Amino acid sequence: MKFYSAAERIAFIATLIAVLVLALLPISRLDEFGIDIGFHYDKANHASAFAILAFLGSLGWPGRKTRLIIFLALVGAAIEILQGTSLIERDFDVFDWIADCVGVACGLLAAICANWISRRMY
């Protein structure tokens, strides 16, 4: 494993934890802690979070893109299902999951472009 792959894997895991915490804390708790991160348009928050996850994940595990796509799609679905429970006090919205999947596609495309540019430079 190359050093940069380890760094990208660590960044992916840290980002995944942050996304899960932000997505699964009730809004009242986020307000209580003074956390107001992201865009005012919720779908943009979902898409950007999953784009970053897909970008880091595809650089950290370049040979496992299919598994990464499935994993991130399942994580997005699980977040929505959990947000729909009374425990989380948030709303289930299938369009948030669609935004997650669009973000995954954008992140993968960005990683492919970054790899292409990197190979052209060396």
HELIX and SHEET records of a PDB file:
HELIX    1   1 PHE A    3  LEU A   24  1                                  22    
HELIX    2   2 ILE A   27  PHE A   33  1                                   7    
HELIX    3   3 ASP A   42  GLY A   60  1                                  19    
HELIX    4   4 LYS A   65  GLN A   83  1                                  19    
HELIX    5   5 VAL A   94  MET A  121  1                                  28    
END                                                                             
